[in-house]
């Protein structure tokens, strides 16, 4: 079954943000019905590093921006698969932000 609203799992995404980014002060997690984004919010970079999941036309599109350009993009029709990839990208983003 396709999950219609990502905001139904808002607490799951907020907890994921807290667990991976708890020691990083300049990150924000925004959850809406069709989009979840975790991004670096220092304001120093016009193209901030972020990880994003969008639900559109019965598919999930995931983006990982490394702060310079679009580093990775995936699509999935499975919510479970999309959530797994989102966690992987979020962990990668946290590791990258700690280095800088």
Secondary structure, 3 states (H helix, E strand, C coil): CCCCCHHHHHHHHHHHHHHHHCCCCCEEEEECCCEEEEEECCCCCCCCCEEEEEEECCEEEEEEECCCCEEEEEEECCHHHHHHHHHHHHHHHHHHHHHC
